[in-house]
Amino acid sequence: MAVGTNPAPTTDVAELLLLLLADGLTPRARDVLKRVVAGLPSRAIATELHSTVSTVQDI
């Protein structure tokens, strides 16, 4: 079996991180986490989820 030394593409890493962290989270917290992993700032996440920045940061 060959093992590559190239790092995984960013999307693969993000998806893996999401899978590892999402276990046990509420659906709303998963929605926030998906956007955090995608690199969105808190204000954009709050706008997309019709929430407040404080709520997004508390999750």
C-alpha positions as CSV (number, residue, x, y, z in Angstrom):
1,M,0.0,0.0,0.0
2,A,1.4,3.4,-1.0
3,V,1.1,6.3,1.3
4,G,1.1,9.8,-0.2
5,T,2.8,12.7,1.5
6,N,0.7,15.3,-0.2
7,P,-1.7,17.1,2.1
8,A,-5.4,16.5,1.6
9,P,-7.3,19.1,-0.4
10,T,-8.9,21.7,1.8
11,T,-12.4,20.5,1.1
12,D,-11.5,17.0,2.3
13,V,-10.0,18.4,5.5
14,A,-13.1,20.6,6.1
15,E,-15.5,17.7,5.5
16,L,-13.5,15.5,7.9
17,L,-13.4,18.2,10.5
18,L,-17.1,18.7,10.1
19,L,-17.8,14.9,10.6
20,L,-15.6,14.7,13.6
21,L,-17.0,17.8,15.3
22,A,-20.6,17.4,14.4
23,D,-21.3,14.3,16.4
24,G,-23.6,15.1,19.2
25,L,-24.4,18.7,18.0
26,T,-27.9,20.0,17.5
27,P,-29.0,20.6,13.9
28,R,-28.6,24.3,14.5
29,A,-25.1,24.0,15.8
30,R,-24.2,21.8,12.8
31,D,-25.5,24.6,10.5
32,V,-23.2,27.1,12.2
33,L,-20.3,24.7,12.2
34,K,-20.7,24.1,8.4
35,R,-20.4,27.8,7.8
36,V,-17.5,28.3,10.2
37,V,-15.6,25.5,8.4
38,A,-16.4,27.3,5.1
39,G,-14.7,30.4,6.5
40,L,-17.7,32.7,6.9
41,P,-17.5,35.4,9.5
42,S,-20.0,35.4,12.4
43,R,-22.0,38.3,11.0
44,A,-22.5,36.5,7.7
45,I,-23.5,33.3,9.5
46,A,-26.0,35.2,11.6
47,T,-27.5,36.8,8.5
48,E,-27.8,33.5,6.7
49,L,-29.4,31.7,9.6
50,H,-31.6,34.7,10.6
51,S,-30.0,34.9,14.0
52,T,-27.8,37.3,15.9
53,V,-24.0,37.4,16.0
54,S,-24.2,36.7,19.8
55,T,-26.2,33.6,19.2
56,V,-23.8,32.4,16.5
57,Q,-20.8,33.0,18.8
58,D,-22.5,31.2,21.7
59,I,-23.0,28.0,19.7
